[in-house]
Amino acid sequence: MKPDVMSKNKNLYACTSCGSEFPKWAGQCGECGEWNTLTEILREAAPKGPRSGGYAGQVARVTVLGDVKVDAESRFPSGLSELDRVLGGGLVAGSVVLIGGDPGIGKSTILLQTLTHLAEGMPALYVTGEESLGQVAMRAKRLELPMGHLRLMAETCVENIIATAREQKPRVLVVDSIQTIFTEALQSAPGGVSQIRESAALLTRFAKHSGCALFLVGHVTKEGALAGPRVLEHMVDCVLYFEGEADSRFRVIRAVKNRFGAVNELGVFAMTDRGLREVSNPSAIFLSRHSEAIPGSIVMVTREGTRPLLVEVQALVDESYGNPRRVAVGLDQNRLAMLLAVLHRHGGIATVGQDVFVNVVGGVRVMETGSDLALLLAVTSSLRGQALPNDLVVFGEVGLSGEIRPVTNGQERLKEAAKHGFKRAIVPKGNVPKQAIEGLEIVAVGRLHEALEAV
C-alpha cells in the first residue's frame, strides 16, 4: 500500500477569541468581530486515511431515538460538598470539566485536595505541565494531604499523557494546564490556538471512550475570560470559573456551563494555611451586620443556582464636581444607570449632579434582576442620609414603568431571611407566600413609590 500523502504546510491566521481560521491577516475577526486577535499559525494537515469512531467508540449509524439505551448518570462524590454542588451533584463518569481563574487563586490547590482524597478509594492521575513533581509534593506536604495513593506525572505531550492514562486506567484525571500541552501532529508552539484545540479534542475523546472524569485547568486573560479559542468552552461538558478578590480569603466557584446540572451554581470556599475549606453558610460571610444602622446599606436575598444567599448592598451618593460617575462593583453598571432614571421618573428622586457608587459586600457578583429594588433603596438611603433598619430584607425586579415585578423562588428566599433573624421583608406582591412565615412581617409592594413609602 502506498504511504499516506501529507498535504503541504501552509500558514494560517487564527482568532485567539473564537478560534476561526483565515488564509490571510486582517485587523478584525470576520466571525466574532474582535479586533487585533488574529495570530499566525503553521498548521500541518493530518494524513488522509480511515477515520476512527466518534465519542461513542464506533462507526456512526442512524438510530431511532426510542431505541437508544440510556444509562443512569454514574455520579460519585468528589469529597468537597461545595464542589459537588457546582458540578450538579458530583462527578460524572466520562465528563470533561474546564476550570479557569486568575493566577494563584487556588485552581491547582483545590484539584490536588480533591484528587488526594479520591485516590484513597479509586485510581487517580494528576498530570502537571507547569510544575515539577517536587513542587507538587511540597504543596501536598504543606497542606497535610494524604500522599500514599495519588499518582503523579510531569508531561506536556498529549500523546504520552493518553498512553499513560490507558495503561494506568484512572477514574479521575487532572491536566494542569491545557495551555502547556501540545500534540506532535502540529508544529506550532504550545499555547497556540491550534495546539489548545487539538490537544483538548484528543483528551476529550479519551475521556468519552474510557469513562474517565477529566479536569482541564485553563488560564485566563486580563479581561477574566478563558484564554485560547472559545471553541474550547463548547467542547467540554462543564465550565467553572474561580473568582475572588486579591485582599479576601474567600473564593467562589461559579458554573457558567453544565450539561449535568444547573448553571450559575455557586460554591464558596475559604483559603487557609491548610488549603481551601468549604463554607457551609455563605450568607454569614456576605453580611457585615453593623452594630448600628448606617445610611446606604441594605440586605437583599439573591439566588445563585439552587441556593438563596443573603448579601449586603452598599451605596454612596455624593456631590459631583465634574461629570457624574456611575460605578457598580458586583452589579451591572448599565443597569445601574437605567434604574437611576426609573428612580427619578417614577420615584421623584433625582441623582443629577451626584456621583453614585454601588458595591456588593464580600466580592460576590449578583447577576439576576432581583437586586433592583435593594439597589434603589440603598441609593435613596445614602442620598437622604437616613439609615434603614438592620432587620429589613428586600428583593424584587423594577421595570421601566416603575412596577415591582416578582422573582423566582420567593418563598425560599423569605425562609432564608427568617432563618438569619430578619423581622421585616419588602417584596413584590407576586412573591407573597400563601402561608405566613413565623417571625417575618411581609410588606407587599406593586409600584416603586409604594416601596419608598414603606421605608
N, C-alpha and C positions, 0 to 999 in steps of 0.2 A: 504494500500500500504506500501511496505517496505521502510524504510528511505534510502536515497541515501548513497551509500558506499563511504567513503573517502579513497583514497589511502594513503599509508604510506608516512610520510615526508622523504625526502632524501636530502642529502647535494649535491649541485651542485656548479660548478665554472663558473662564468660568466665573459666575457671580458668587461671591462669598456669602451672600444673603439667602438666595433661593436655590443655588446650585445649577442654574441654567447655563448651557454652553453655547458659545458663539464662535464663528470662524475668524472674526477679527474684533479688535478692541473698539469700545465705544465708551463715552463718558457716563452714559446711563444704561442700566439694565433694561432690556426691552420687555422682560417678563414681570418683574416686581417693581420697576420704576426707581430703584435706589441708585444713587449717584456714586461714582468712583469705587465700585465694588468688583469690577472685572479684573481678574488676575490671570496671567499667562500660565498654562499648564502644558506639559508634554505628555500626551496620553498614548499609551501603547495598546493597540487593539488586541483583543483576546483571540486566540486561534479558533478557526472555524472547525466545528466538529459537532458531534451529537450532544445536545444539551441534557443535563441531568434533570431529575424531577424537581418539582417546586417544594414548598414548605411541607407538603404532605408526604414527601419522600417517594412519590410515584408519578408516573406519567399522567398528565391531566386528561380527564374524560368527563363527558357530560353525565350528570346525575340528577335525578328528580329530587327536589328539596325534601319531600317526605321520606325518602329512602336513606337520608343521611343519618348515621348513628351519632347521637350526641352523648358524650360522656360528661358526667358532672365535673365541674371545675375542682381539681385536686389542689386545695389550698393547704398550706402549712404555715404556722406562725413563725415570725422572724425573731421572736424573743423580745421585741420592743413593741408594746401595745400602741404607742403613738405612730410608729412607722406602719404597723398593720392597719391602723385606721386610715392613713393616707392611701395605702395600697388597695383599700377596699375590703379588708378582712384578712389579709395575709398574702404570702407569695403564691403565685400560680405556676405550676409546672410548665416550662416552655415559654414563660413570659420574658419580655425584654424591657427593662426599666432604665431610663436615661435620667441621671441626676446631675444637676448643674448648680453652680453657686460661685460666689466670689472666692478668690484665693484665701486659704486659711480659715474658712468659715466652719469647716468640720465635715466635709464630704468623706474624706478618707477615714476620719476617726469613726464616724457612725457606721460605715461599712465594715471596718475592721472589728468593731464591737459586735456587730451582727454576725459576721462570719465565724468569729472565735467561739461564740456560743452555739451556733448552728452546727459547727464541726464536731461538737461533742456527741451529736446524735445522727449525723449523716455526713457523707463525703462532701467537702467544700474546697474550692481552689481560689486563691487570691493572686491575681496577676498584676504586677506593678511595672509600669513602664517609665515612671518618673523617679522612683526611689530605689535604693539598693535593698537587698534582703536585710542587711544590718539595721538600716533606718527603720524599716517596718517592725523588726523585732524590738528595737529600742522603744518605739511608741507603745507597742503592746505591753512591754515590761513596765513602762511608766504608768500606764493605765491599769496595771494589775489585772490583765486579761488572761484567761486560760490559754496556754500556748502549746499544749501537748498534742493537739489533733489537727489544727489548721495547716493545710499545705500551701506553700508559697512558691512563686515563680517570678523571676525577673526576665521579661521578654518583651520585645516590641514587634516581632514578625508575626502576623496573624496566622500564617500557615503553621508555624511552630506551636502557637497557642492552641489552635484547634486540634493538632495532632496529639499534643499532651493531654488535652481535655478528653479526647476519645479514649486515651489509654487509662486515665485516672477515673473517668466516669463520675464527675461531681454532680451533685443535685443543685448546687448553687455555685455560680462563677462570677467573680468581680474582675473587671478590666479597668484599671486606673492608670491613665485615662485614654480615651479614644483618640485624642489629638496626637498621642505619641506612637500609635500603632500604624504599621504600614504593611502593604502587600507586595510581594515580589513580582506580581503581574504588571505593576506600574512602575515607571521610572521616576516619577515626581517625588519630592521630599515629603516626609511625614508631616501631617498637619494641614496639607493642602486639601482642596475641595474633593478631588478625585480619590485621594487616599482615605479620607474620612468616610466617604460614601461607600467605597468598595469594601473597606475593612469592616464597617458596620454591617453591610449586607452579608458578608461571609459569616460573621459571628451570629447574626440573627438567624441565618439559615441553619447553623449548627444547633442553636437553642431550640428551634422548632422541631428539628429532626430527632434530637436526643431527649427532649423534655426537661432540659436543664434550665433553671431560672437564672437569667443573666442580668447583671448590673453593669451599666456603662457610665463612667464618670466623664462629664463634659466641661470644658472651660467656658467662661462667659466673656462677652465683650464689655467695653466701657459702658455701653447702654444697659447692660444687665441681661442681654439675650444670649442664648447659647451660641458659641462660636461655631463656624462651619456652615454648611448648607442647611437650609430649613427642611430639606427633604429628610434629614436625619430624624427630626421630630415625627415625621409621618411614618417612618419605618418601624418605630418602636411601639410597644403597647402602652407604656406609661411614661409620662414626663413629669419629673419632680423638680421644683426649684427650692434651693436652700437660701433662706433670707435671714437677715439680722443686721442690726446696727453695729458699727465698729466699737462703740463705747458701751454696748449692752451685752450681758452674758446670756441672754435668751436668744434662741434660734427657732425659726419657724420653717417647716417643710410644707410646701403647698403643691398640690397636684393640679396641673393645668390640662392634663390629658390622661385618661384612664379607661381602657377598654374593659376593665373588670370591676369598676366601682364608680363612685361619684367624683366629679371634677370639683375643683376649688375646695377640696377637703383639706383640713389643716391639722398638722401635728406640731406640738410645742415641746421644745427641749431647753434645758439649761446647761451651759458649758461650765464644767467644774474641773478641778485638777485630776479627777478620775474619769474624764471624758464627758460625754453627753448623757444627761439624766432626764428622764421623762417628767413632764409637768402634768400631773393628773387633774389639776384645777386651774386651767389657764386664765379664767376670768379674774382670779385673785391677783395675778401679776399685772393685768392691764388696768386695775383700779387703784388709784393713789389714795383714795379715802382721806381727804383732808380733815384735820381736826375741826375746822370751821368752814362754813360755806364761803366760796370765793366767786366773784363775778367771772363770767366767761367759761365756766366749767359745767359739764352735764354728762350724765351716763346714758348710754344707749345700748340696746341689745341687737347685735348683728348675728348673722347666721353664716357660718363657714362650713359648707358641705352639709353634714348631718348634725352638727353641734352648734347650739346657740352660745354666743360669747358676749360677756358684758365688757365694754370698752369705754374709756373716758375720752370725750371730745372737748378740746380746749380751743377757745377763740380769743384773739386780741385785736381790738379795733382801736386805732389811734389816728390822730390828725396827720394828714399827709402834707409834706412841704414840696411836692412836685407832682409827678404823675402817680395817682393812687395805685398801690400794689395789691394784687390778689395772689396770695401764696397758700397752697394747701399741701400738707405733708401727710401722706396716708390716705388722701382722698383725691378725687378727680378735680383738677384745677378749673377746667372748663365748666364743670357742673356747678362749682362754687360761684363763678361769675353769673351763671344763669339763675341760681337760687337767690342771689342778692338782688337781681332785677325783679324776681317774684316778690321778695320781701318788700321792696319799695312800692310796687304796683298794688299788691293786694293786702299788705300789712301796714302800709303808711309809714314805714321806717326806712329812711334814706341813708345810704353809706357813701354818698358822693363826697369826694374830698377826704375820704378816710382810707387808711391802709387797713386791710383785713388779712390777718394771719390765722390759719386754722391748722391744728395738729391733733393726731390720734396718739394717745399716750401708749408707750410700750413698743413703738415701731411697727405695729401691725398695719396692714393695708386693708382698708374697707372697700370692697368692690361693688356692693349692692346699693340700690337706691333707698333702702330703708333708713339710711343715715340722714336723709334730707331734713326731717323735722328737727332732729337733735342739733344739726349744724346751724339752722336758722335761730333756734332758741339760744344757743351758745353765743352767736353773734349779737343778738339783741341784748342778752345779759351783759356782755362786755361793753357794748355801746352805751347803755344806760347806767352801768356801774352797779347793777342790782344782782345780788347773788341768788342762785336757785337753790332750793332745798337739797340737802345731801341724800335724802331718802327718795328722790324723784328719779324715775327712769322713763325714757322716751324712745319711740321708734315710729316710722311712718314715711311714706313717699309723698313728696309735694309736687303737684302738677303745675303747669304754666298758668292755669286759670285760678290758682290758689286753693284747689281742693286737696284734701289729705286722703291719699289712696291707701288701701290695705296692703300688707306684705304677706309673704308666705309664712306658714307655721307660727302664727301669732300666739297661740296658746302655749306652745313650748317655750317661746321667748318670755312670756309672763311668768311661767313656772320657774324658769331660771332666775328671773329677777327676785321673785318671792323667796327662793332658796337662799339668796345672798342678803336678805334682810331689807329689801326696799319696800316701802309702805305705799307709794303712790306711783301711778303709771298714766302717762298721756299717750293714747293710742288712737289709730283710725277707728271709725265706727264699725267698719267691716271686720275688725280684729277683736271685738268684744266677745269674750267667751260666753257660752251658754250657761255655764255654772260658775258661780263666784269662786275666786281663789282666796283661800284663807289668809288674812293679814295684808291683803293688797287692795287698795282703793283704785279703781279704774275710772279714768276720765276719758270719755269718747268724744272725739272732735271730727268735724267734717270739712271745716274750712280753716285757713291759716289764721284768720283773725280770732277764731274761737280758741285756738291753741295759745295765742299770745295773751288772750284774756285769762286763760286758765292758770298761767304762771304769774 
